[in-house]
Amino acid sequence: MAAVFLSYAREDEATAKQLAEGIRRAGHEVWWDRHIQGGSRFSAEIDRALKSAQVVVVLWSPASVESAWVQDEAAEGRDSGRLIPVSLAGTRPPLGFRQFHTVELANLNGAAGELDDLLDAISTTIGHGAAERVSPGTTEQKAARAVSVCVLPFVNMSGDPEQEYFSDGITEDIITDLSKVSALLVIARNTAFTFKGRVMDVKEVARALEVSHVLEGSVRKAGARVRITAQLIDSSTGGHLWADRYDRDLTDIFAIQDEISKAIVAALRVKLLPAEKKAIEQRGTTSVEAYNLYLMARQNWITGSFGDIRRDETIVRICKQAVAFDPNYAEAWALMALAQSQLRLWHARDEDALTAAERALAINPNLAEARCVKAHMLEEEGRHDEARKEIEIALRLDPDSWEVNREAARLIFREGRVRDAIPFFEKAASLMDADWHNSSMLMCCFHGTGDDDQLRRAAQMTLERTEKAIAKDPASAPALAAGANALAALGEDQRAKDWIDRALLLDPDNILMRYNLACSLAQELRDNDRALEVIEPYFGRTVSATQIRHADSDPDLDGLREDPRFKKMVSAAKKRLGLAALSH
């Protein structure tokens, strides 16, 4: 693997190439030629290169400071003591990275000595690393970094498909626990769950993901009893490195999860730091009843259809039961706040999401999802600087959170910075394979930037995901609307029109869906009259100032802006909501 991992935004590729060549000429290996772009999904290979590099050089530029992808890589370097930040043309690093000495680089013109400061920093950092490696524990630590695990979705053996939420929840919690161990590379939930329901040889999975070990298991929940089996498999031999069965009362579920995670760490012979042990043991609640309800609500949030009012109402109802069992269950309060914000901002319901979000943060200030809700509500009140601050904190707390990246993308988009929103929409879409909403937002962004190739890619992704959602729930009108947009972008106009008619028939009062349909009609199908007819209830009923700002920034509606009918709708909505006219 490379000695130097070079992190950059795609807009700085030319500079990165010159820098890489200069570092190579000085005798160092450089891992950069994968052209990692903002929003690309972390793969096992990239993670491995990043974790095994001796130095992480990060190019801070106006583009990269807005990139969640670059910030992820910088955080890895920072937290492991390998970070060397480089400022291009005086760019100030983002919050969380300003305490480090930064190498200033005005330009690269081939002059002798212009990289001396950077090369000195690289040599010093590598030297420090070499000193550490001669210590007794170093060989073990170096070997540990090569240990990688994929936790396959545990099989629901309960004989009841409705119990799927429980086995999936157990799997996710084990993935989360193992991810807290710095010596392990753990495959992300989204990647692992692509194997759900598929019959595959474990060695095939290991080869596909390039991991050293695979964990598989099953869950059987019946009444007050639970049986969990798990086995850790060495991918090189196919043999069992560890296996166990837990047949206990449901009240022991937290202890079982702790035991599994610690047994895996022990079997892999990696070091579990005291702080990591403590983090694994933290569950958020000691109430099995509350935990069970939370898993049920979380499953609805993950697998339900965005924009579906039934999903959000169900989540709020379940979470209220969960916090009745445990009023200090911060995660349940945060999930309730997420669903309430959707009901308020997308469905014009009189819901108070801020109270639940603040209750969650009072219990646990490090819940990134609760900060997302708070950011959205602050933005709704016109307190934009405070909203940005909350999103910055959320990104630092959990840069791999689907909710955090989605909210960051939407906030940036509503500021009119369409191109800057793309990396966050990309990452959100990569983190949840059922997420058609963020892939459809990518379509909108690529419309605005004029990137036809990327538009078709995003449209194909959106169509595939909406088709799966519709197969699961044929009455999902929001998925039909997003799919219609994708079909139109791919040139399947008649099929797109059929889906539009079907969506309006199924859920005519869904204003979010109407908005998305109007975008498709105006942008791709060039039917402005029908677009105006479809979108009129959106402007007439929305209670959300942020959604009016969203419409002001949306390039999909550009074809309607000069129409007097559209201007009248927008003006009336802004007057009703007390908004000053926004320039576009």
N, C-alpha and C positions, 0 to 999 in steps of 0.2 A: 504494500500500500504506500501511498505517497507520504512524504514527510510533511508537506504543506498542503492544506486544504484551502482552496481559494473560493470565497463566497462573494457573490456579486448579483446585481440586478441585471436582467437581460438588456436593459437600455445601455449598460456599461460594458457590453461584451467586448468591444474593440479595445477599451482600456485594459480590461481583464486579460485579454490575449497578450498585449504588450508586457504587462506586468508579469504574467506567467513565464514568458520567454526570458525576461530579465532574471527572474528567480532561478530558472533552470540553468542559465549561463553561469550562475554563481555556484552551481553544483548541487542544488536541491531538487528533489522530485516535487512535482506539483500535480495535485488532483484537481482538475477544473474542467477538463474537456468533455464533460457530460453536458455542458451548457445548461446548468440548472436554472430554470426560469421560475419567476414568482408564480406561486400557485401550483407548481408541479407536485405530485404526490411523493412523499418520502418513500423510497424503495429500500429494501434490505441492503442493497449494494451501496446506496448513497449513505445510509446510516452507518454502515460498516466503515466506509472511507472516512467519514467525519469522526467517528469514535476512535479510529486507530491512527489518525494523523497526529504528528508531533506538534504541529502548529496550525492554528486556524486564523488565516488572514481574511479580514472582512473589509470590503471596499464600501465606505459610507459615501453615498451620493444622494441628491434629492430624490432619486428613484428608489434606492435601496432602503432609505430610512422609513419608507412607507410600505416596504415589503415584509409581510409576515414570515415569508420563507427565509429571507436573509436574517431576520431577527432570531428565528429559531436556531439557525446555524451559529450565529454570534453568541447566543445564550449557551449553547453547548460548549463553545470555546471558553467563554467567561467562567462557567461553573466548574470547568476542569482545569483552569489555570493555563490555558493554551492560546488565549485570544491575543491577536495583534491587530488593532483597528487602524485602518488607513483612511484619512479624510481626503476626498477628492475636491479640489478647488474650495477648501475651507468649509465643507459641509459639517454641520454640528451633529454628532451622533444622537440617536434617540435616547429617551429616558431609560435608565438602567445600564447605560454604557458610557456615561459621561465621566465616570470616575477614573477611567483608564487613560494612560498616556497614549495619545493618538499621533501616528506618523502623518505629517502633512505632505501631500503630494499635489503640487499645482498642476503639473502636466507631465507627459512622457514624450520626450523628443529625442531620446537616444543619447543625451549628453552623459559623459562619464561622471560617475559619482552621484547621479540623481537618486539612485536607490540605496545609497550607503546606509542611511538611517534604518530603512526597512530590513536590509540584509543583516545589519548588526542585531536588530531586535529578533530576527529569526534565529540567528546563531546562538544568541543568549538564551532564548526560550528552549531551543533544542538541547543546549548544554545543561540547563537546569533539569530537563526531562531525563537526560542520560544519568545525571547524578542520582536522581531518584530511582532509576532502574537498577542501580547496583546494590540497592538496599535489599535486605532479605525478602521483603514481601513483594518486590517488584515483579519477579518472574510470574508469580501467582496472579498479580493484578493484570499483567500483560496477557496471560492466557485467558483470564476471565473476560477480557474485552472481546474475545473471539467467540464467547458463548452466546448463542442466539436461540430464541424460543418462539414458536408459534403455538398459541392456545386455540385449538379448534373448538368451534361451538359445541358445548356439551349437548348430548342427545337427550331429548325429553322422553323418558321411559314411563311417564305417568299414565299413558293410555288415554290422555285427554289433551287434545290440541290447545285447549284454552290455558293449559299450564305452561305453554311455550315461553311465556314471559319470564317464568321463574328460572328455567334452565338457561335462557339467554342472559338473564340478570346475573346469575352465578358466574357465567363465563366472563362477562364484562368486568365483574368485580375482581376476578382472578387476574385478568389482563392488567387492570389498573394497579393491583397490588404488586405484581411482578415488575411493572414499569417504574415503580418507585425504587427499584434496586439498581444503583448506578452501574454495577458490573455486568448487567444483562442488557442485551438488545432484544426487545420484545416487539413482535410484529403488531401493527396497529389493529384495532378492532375491525375497522372497515375491511381491511385486507383479509383478515382471518375469517370473517363472516361470508366472504365470497365462496367458501368451501362448504357452507351450511347445506345439508341435504344431499350432498354429492358423495358418492361412493368412490373413494380414492385410496390408493396405497399410500401409507404414511411417507414412504421414501419419495414418492412422486411429489407430495406436498413439500417436503423438505427441499427437494431439488428445485422446484418451481420458485420457492422463496429464498433459497440459499441459506437455510437455517441449520444449526447443528442439532436441535432437538425439537420435538413436537409433543405437546400435551393434549391428550384426548380423554374424554370421560362421558359420564351419563348422570342424569338426575331423575330420581323417582320420588315424587312428593305425593303422599296419600294421608289425608287428615292431618294428624299432629306428628307424623313421622316423615323422615326424609332419608333417602339412601343416595349417596354420591360415590361413584367409582371414578378413579382417575389413574392414568398411567403415563409416565414420562418415557418417551422413546428416543433412543440414540439414532439419529438419521443415518449415520455411517454404517451401522450394523443391523438396524431394524429391531434390535433387542430392547427389552425393558430395563431402563435404568432405575426406575422406582414405580411402584404401583401400590394402591391401597383402596380399601372400601370403608366407607363411613355409614353406619346404620344407626341413626340417632333420633332423638326427639327434635322437632323443628326448632325448639328453643336453643339448640346447640349450633344453629346454622353459622353464626359468626365465628365460633370457635373452629368449626370445620374449615371455613375459608382460610383462617389464619394458619391452621395446621397444614393445609395443602400448600400454601405459598411458601411457608418455612421449610417444608419437606423438599420442595423442588429446589430451593436455594441450597439446601444441604446436599442434595443428590448431585447438583452441578458443581459443588465445591467452590462456590463463590462467596465472597465476604459480604455479610449483611451488617451495615453500619448501624449503630444505636438509633440514629434518627430515622433510618429506613425501617427498622423494626417497629418503632413507635408509629410511623406513618401507616404501615400495613395494618396495625391493630386498631386504627381509628375507623369507625364505621358510620359515624354520624348519628346513630341511634342504638339504643339497647332494646328497643321494642321490636320483636319479631313481627307483630301485627302491622306496625307502621312500615317496617321494611318491606313486607310482602305487598302492601298497598302501593308503596313507592315504585317497586319494580313493575307493578301492573300499569301504573300511570306512565312510567318511563317508556315502557314498550309501546303504549299508545302514541307517545310523543315521537318516538323514532320511526315507527312503521306506519303511522297514520298519514293522511294526505294533507299537505300544507294548504291552508285556506279552507279546510273543512271544519265548519263550526261545530259539528258533532264531536270531532276529536277534542277540540279545546274545551268544550263543555264537560266532556267525560273526564278529562285530566283534572280540571278544577274540582269536580265532585269527588274524585278519588283522593286527591291530595288533602282536601278538607278532612276527610276521614283519617288520613295518615297523621296529620298534625293534631287531631283529637286524641289519638293514642299517645303521641309524643309531641307536645307543644314546642320542644326545642330541636326538632328535626329540621335543620337548616336546608338540607337538600330538597325536602318536600315543599318547604315554603318557596324556594327558588323556582322549582318546577311549576308550582301553582302560579307564581308571578309571570313566568314565560307564557303560559296559556292564557292568563287574564289579559296580558298585553296584546295578544293576538285577537282576543274577543273585542277589546276596546278599539284597537287601531285598525283592524281589518274588517270587523263586523259591526262597528258602531254600537257596541254594547256598553252600558254604564258599569264598567268594572274598574276597581281600584287596584291596579297591579303594583303601584309603588309601595303600598303598605306591606304587602307580602315580601317584596324585594328587600325593603329595609329591615323587616323582621329577620329575614335570612342573614343579612349582613351583620345585624346586631349579634347574632349567634356565632357566625363564622365570616369574618371580613374577607376571607380569601376565596369566597365562592364567585368565580368569574361570571357564571351565568346570571347571578343576581345583579351584578354590576352592569351587565348588558341591558337588563330591563330598566335599571335606574338611568342609564345613559339615554335610552329611547324616550323615557318620560321627561327627562331634563330637556332633551331636544324639542319635544312637543311643547314645552313651555317657553321655547326660544332661548334657553340657556345653553348656547352651543359650545362655549369654551368648557363648561363643566361637563357636558356630555362627552366631548373629546377626551377629557381627562379620565373619565370613568372607563372609556374604551381602551385607552392606553394602559390603565391598570389591569383591565381584564386580559389584554393580550400578554402582558408580562406574567400574570398568574397562570394562564393556561393557553399558550399559543396554538395548541393542537385541538382546541375546543371547536366543535362545529358551530355552536351557538355564538361564540365569540367572533369567529371569522365571518359568519353571516351578518352579525350586527355591525361589525366594523365596515364591511363592504357596503351595507345599506347606508350607513351614515356618510361615508365618503361619496357614494353615488349621489345622495341628496344634496351634497355640497357642489354638485356639478363637475366633480373630478372623476369622470367616467373611466378614463384610462387607469387612474390610480386604484380604482375599486376592483379591477380585474383580478389581481393576485389573490385578494381575499375571497372573491366569489369562486375562483378556481379551487382554492384550498378547501373551502366549505363543501363544494361539490365533491371533492375527492374524499372527504372524511365520512360521507354517508352515501352508500351506493343506491339508496332509494330516493335520494334528494333530487327531484326534478325542478324545484323552484330556483335554486341557485344556478343550475345549468341553463335554465331559461333566462335568468338575469344576465348570464354571460352572452347569450344571443343578443340581448339588448345592447350590451356594452360593445360588442363587435360590430353591430350596426352603426353605433356612434363613431367608432374609430375607423370604419371602412375596411375591416379585415375580413374579406369574404371567405378565405380558407378556414379561419378560426370560427367564423360564424357557422359554416356547415358542420364543422366538428361538434360545436356546442348544440346545434340543432339535432344532429344524429344522437348525441348522448341524451338529450331531452326526450326525444321520441322513444328511444328504447326504455327509458325509465318510466315515462307516462304509460306506455303500453303495458308494462308490468303492473303498474298501479291500477290501471283500469281492469286488467284481467282479475286482479284481486278484489276490486270493488267497482263494478260497472256503473255505479251511481255516483262516482267521484267526478263531479262537474269541474272542480278546479284543475284536476289532472287532464281532463278532456280539453280544457281551455289552453293549458300549456302545450299539450300535444298538438292542438290545432295550429298554434304559433309555429311549432317546429315543422309540421307538415307544409305550411305555407312557405317557410324559409327553404325547404327542400324541393319546392316546386310542385307539390301535390295539392294543387288548389282546390279541386273538387272534394277530395277527402277532408281537407281542412274545413271547408264550408259545412260539410256534413257534421263534423265534430262540434262546430260552433252552434249549429242548430240544436244538437242533442244536449249540449251543456246548458243552453238557455232554457230548454224545456225542463231539464232536471232541477235546476237551482236558479230560477230567475231573480231571486232576491239577494244573491251573493255579489256584493259590490266589488270585492277583490277580483272575482272571476270576470265580471263585466269589464273591469279595467283592462285585464289581460287580453280579453277578446277584442276590445277596441284597438289595442296596440297591433294585434295581428291584422285586423281589418284595414287599419290605416297604413301600416308599414309595408306589408307584403301583398295584401289582396287589393290595395288601392281603391277601397270602397269607403270613401269618407262619409257619405251619407249614412250608411249603416253603422259605421264606427261612432258617429256622433249620437245616433239613436241609442246604441248600446251603452255608451259611457255616461249618458246624462244622469241616470240614477246615482252613479258614483259621486259626482260633484254635488248632487242634491242631498245625499244622505250621510256622507262621511263626516265623522266628528274629529278627524285627525288632521292637525296642521301639518304633521310630517308627511302625510300622504299627498297633501296638496303640493308640498315642496318636492316630493318625489316626482309628481307629474310635471312640475316646472323643469326638472332636470332630465326627463326621460326622452332620449332621442327618438324613440318609437312614435312619439306624438308630434314630432316636428311638422309632419305633413298637415296637421290640423290647426296649427297655431294661428295662422292668418285668417281662418274662417271666422266670421262674425259670431256664428252660433257657438263656437268653442270659446271665444273670448268672453262671451256673455255668461256661459256656464262657470268658467274659472273665476270671473269677477264676482259673481253672486256667491260662490262658495267662500272666497276670501273675505268678502264683506260679512257673511254670516259667522265666520270663525274669527273675525277681528284681525285679519292678517293684512299687512301692508302689501301693496303690489310688488311682486318679485320680478326682477328683470331676468331675461333668459339669454 
